Amino acid sequence: MNPSLPRRTLLAGLAGAAALTAAPPPASGETGETTASGDLSFPATPIAREAHRLVGDAQEPYLRNHSLRSFLFGRAAAAQAGRRPGRDYDAEVMFLICVLHDMGLTTRADTGQRFELDGADFAARFLEERGITDRRVDTVWDGIALHTSYGLHRSPVFTRRRPPEITIAQDGIGIDLTGGPDALPAGYADRVHAAYPRHGGARALTGAIVAQGLADPRKAPPMTLPGEVLHQRHPELPYVTWESILDAGGWDD
């Protein structure tokens, strides 16, 4: 990885870290306009509560807390930029992106695709099976499937043309994975970590990506973040290069 890239945006998405205890904590009843820099609440809509329960059941502690912290950090960073839920973005949709973005690292969502796509497909099915079939499904799918595509959500056209929930969610994911407390209000990260500790953080999440790739090479194809992480952790394994892909083509270029 290039050490000159800003820590906040480096790999702005991989996935997560940390732990929830047993059941999700009670939601605060937030409907969109109650976001202060110290707020540790989550959206309380029925679909948000169900997604919260799902990750409590399906994700390991380090991963559950990463998913939840990503929402809290994304909302806090957005508030610092003057963006408020209910006015500038839909907190429920942003929460769904954050809380479901790493479901592809669980056995419940694993279909043999790279984890970002498995997670996005799982999230879409989760919403559709509960009667949500409008553009919110597309927004959640895009936010999850693209969350490891470095720099994509920084494109001015992307931020202008795509729903704001994607950029805000991916900011939160990136802050929690490769960022730091300087991207957040003073003392806020400490409060969040006291409630949702890291339990291995990004290193634990990286281990899950590597484990998937070792168990099933389809999970870590070449030219993807999972494929690159697997290669860096296990350089002794066969590695498909761009040149070898070109050589395998039928045009004799």
C-alpha positions in Angstrom: 0.0 0.0 0.0 1.2 3.5 -0.7 2.1 5.2 2.6 1.7 8.6 1.1 -2.0 8.2 0.7 -4.1 9.9 3.5 -4.8 7.5 6.3 -8.5 8.4 6.2 -8.9 7.4 2.6 -6.4 4.6 2.2 -8.3 1.5 1.1 -11.4 3.5 1.9 -13.5 0.6 2.4 -12.0 -2.9 3.0 -14.1 -3.7 6.0 -14.1 -3.9 9.7 -13.3 -4.5 13.3 -14.6 -5.0 16.8 -17.4 -6.3 19.0 -21.0 -6.0 20.2 -22.0 -8.0 23.2 -25.1 -10.2 22.7 -28.2 -8.4 21.4 -28.1 -4.9 19.8 -28.5 -2.0 22.2 -31.9 -0.3 22.2 -32.3 2.2 19.4 -32.9 5.7 20.5 -35.9 6.5 18.3 -33.9 8.7 15.9 -35.9 9.7 12.9 -33.3 11.9 11.2 -32.9 15.2 12.9 -31.4 14.2 16.2 -27.8 13.8 15.3 -25.3 15.5 17.6 -21.6 14.9 17.6 -21.9 12.8 20.8 -24.9 10.7 19.6 -24.5 6.9 19.9 -28.0 6.1 18.7 -29.0 4.2 15.6 -32.1 4.5 13.3 -35.1 2.9 15.0 -37.2 2.0 11.9 -38.4 -1.6 11.6 -36.0 -2.5 8.8 -33.1 -0.9 10.6 -33.9 -2.7 13.8 -34.1 -6.0 11.9 -30.7 -5.4 10.2 -29.2 -4.5 13.6 -30.5 -7.8 15.0 -29.2 -9.7 12.0 -25.6 -8.5 12.3 -25.8 -9.2 16.1 -26.5 -12.9 15.2 -24.5 -13.4 12.0 -21.3 -11.4 12.5 -18.3 -12.1 14.8 -17.8 -9.5 17.5 -14.9 -7.7 15.7 -17.0 -7.4 12.6 -20.3 -6.4 14.2 -18.7 -3.5 16.0 -16.9 -2.4 12.8 -20.2 -2.3 11.0 -21.9 -0.2 13.8 -18.9 2.1 14.3 -18.9 2.8 10.5 -22.4 4.3 10.8 -21.5 6.3 13.9 -18.3 7.7 12.4 -19.9 8.4 9.1 -22.7 10.3 10.7 -20.3 12.3 12.9 -18.0 13.2 10.0 -21.0 14.2 7.9 -22.2 16.5 10.8 -18.8 18.2 10.9 -19.3 18.9 7.2 -22.7 20.4 7.9 -24.7 17.5 6.6 -27.7 16.4 8.7 -29.8 13.2 8.5 -33.3 13.8 7.4 -32.3 17.0 5.6 -29.2 16.1 3.5 -29.4 12.3 3.6 -31.5 9.3 4.7 -30.0 7.9 7.9 -31.8 4.6 7.5 -30.3 3.9 4.1 -26.9 5.0 5.2 -27.2 2.7 8.2 -28.2 -0.2 6.0 -25.1 0.3 3.9 -22.8 0.4 6.9 -24.4 -2.4 8.9 -24.6 -4.9 6.0 -21.5 -4.0 4.1 -19.4 -6.9 5.4 -22.1 -9.6 5.4 -20.1 -11.2 2.6 -17.5 -12.2 5.2 -20.1 -14.4 6.9 -21.1 -17.9 6.0 -24.7 -16.7 5.7 -24.0 -14.6 2.6 -21.1 -16.6 1.0 -22.0 -17.7 -2.6 -18.4 -17.8 -3.9 -18.1 -14.2 -5.1 -15.7 -11.7 -3.7 -17.1 -10.6 -0.3 -18.1 -7.1 -1.5 -20.5 -8.6 -4.1 -21.8 -11.3 -1.8 -22.5 -8.7 0.7 -24.3 -6.4 -1.8 -26.4 -9.2 -3.2 -27.3 -10.4 0.3 -28.4 -6.9 1.3 -30.5 -6.5 -1.8 -32.2 -9.8 -1.1 -32.7 -8.8 2.5 -34.5 -5.7 1.5 -36.5 -7.2 -1.3 -37.8 -10.1 0.8 -39.2 -7.5 3.2 -41.0 -5.6 0.5 -38.5 -2.9 -0.2 -38.0 -2.8 -4.0 -37.5 0.9 -4.8 -34.3 2.7 -5.5 -33.1 2.3 -1.9 -32.1 -1.3 -3.0 -29.9 0.1 -5.7 -28.3 2.6 -3.4 -27.5 0.0 -0.7 -26.2 -2.4 -3.4 -23.9 0.2 -4.9 -22.7 1.4 -1.5 -21.7 -2.1 -0.5 -20.4 -3.5 -3.8 -18.2 -0.4 -4.4 -16.9 0.1 -0.9 -13.4 -1.3 -1.7 -13.0 0.5 -5.0 -10.4 3.0 -3.9 -11.1 6.7 -4.7 -14.4 6.0 -6.5 -16.6 8.0 -4.1 -14.2 10.9 -4.2 -15.0 11.6 -7.9 -16.8 14.9 -8.2 -19.2 13.4 -10.7 -19.9 10.4 -8.4 -20.7 12.6 -5.5 -22.9 14.8 -7.6 -24.8 12.0 -9.4 -25.0 9.2 -6.8 -27.1 9.3 -3.6 -25.2 11.0 -0.7 -25.7 8.0 1.6 -23.1 6.1 -0.4 -20.3 8.6 0.1 -21.2 9.2 3.8 -21.3 5.5 4.5 -18.0 4.9 2.8 -16.4 7.8 4.7 -17.5 6.1 7.9 -16.2 2.7 6.8 -12.9 4.2 5.7 -12.4 6.2 9.0 -13.0 3.1 11.1 -10.7 0.9 9.0 -7.7 3.1 8.1 -8.5 6.5 9.5 -8.1 7.8 13.0 -9.7 10.0 15.7 -8.5 13.2 14.0 -11.3 12.8 11.5 -14.0 13.0 14.2 -15.1 15.4 16.9 -12.7 15.5 19.9 -13.3 12.6 22.2 -16.0 11.0 20.1 -13.9 8.0 19.0 -13.2 7.2 22.7 -16.9 7.2 23.5 -17.7 5.0 20.5 -14.9 2.6 21.3 -16.0 2.3 24.9 -19.4 1.1 23.6 -18.1 -0.9 20.6 -14.5 -1.9 21.2 -12.3 -2.9 18.2 -11.4 -6.5 19.2 -8.6 -6.8 16.6 -9.9 -4.1 14.3 -8.7 -4.0 10.7 -6.2 -6.8 11.3 -9.0 -9.2 12.3 -11.0 -8.2 9.3 -8.0 -8.7 7.0 -7.6 -12.2 8.5 -11.2 -13.0 7.5 -10.6 -11.9 3.9 -7.5 -14.0 3.7 -9.2 -17.0 5.2 -11.9 -16.8 2.6 -9.4 -16.6 -0.2 -7.4 -19.5 1.1 -10.6 -21.7 1.4 -12.0 -20.6 -2.0 -9.9 -18.9 -4.7 -13.0 -17.5 -6.2 -13.3 -15.2 -3.2 -10.0 -13.5 -4.0 -9.8 -13.0 -7.8 -6.9 -11.1 -9.4 -7.1 -7.3 -9.6 -9.3 -7.0 -6.6 -8.7 -5.9 -3.0 -9.3 -9.5 -1.6 -6.9 -10.8 -4.3 -4.2 -8.2 -3.4 -4.5 -8.8 0.3 -4.2 -12.6 -0.2 -1.1 -12.1 -2.3 0.5 -9.8 0.2 -0.1 -12.2 3.1 0.8 -15.3 1.0 3.3 -14.3 -1.7 4.2 -18.0 -2.1 0.8 -18.8 -3.7 0.2 -18.7 -7.4 -0.5 -15.2 -8.5 -2.3 -14.2 -11.7 -0.7 -11.0 -13.2 -2.1 -8.7 -15.7 0.4 -9.9 -18.3 -0.7 -13.5 -17.8 -4.3 -12.4 -18.3 -3.3 -10.7 -21.6 -1.2 -13.7 -22.6 -4.3 -15.9 -22.1 -6.4 -13.8 -24.5 -7.2 -14.9 -28.0 -6.0 -11.8 -29.9 -2.2 -12.5 -29.8 -1.6 -8.9 -28.7 
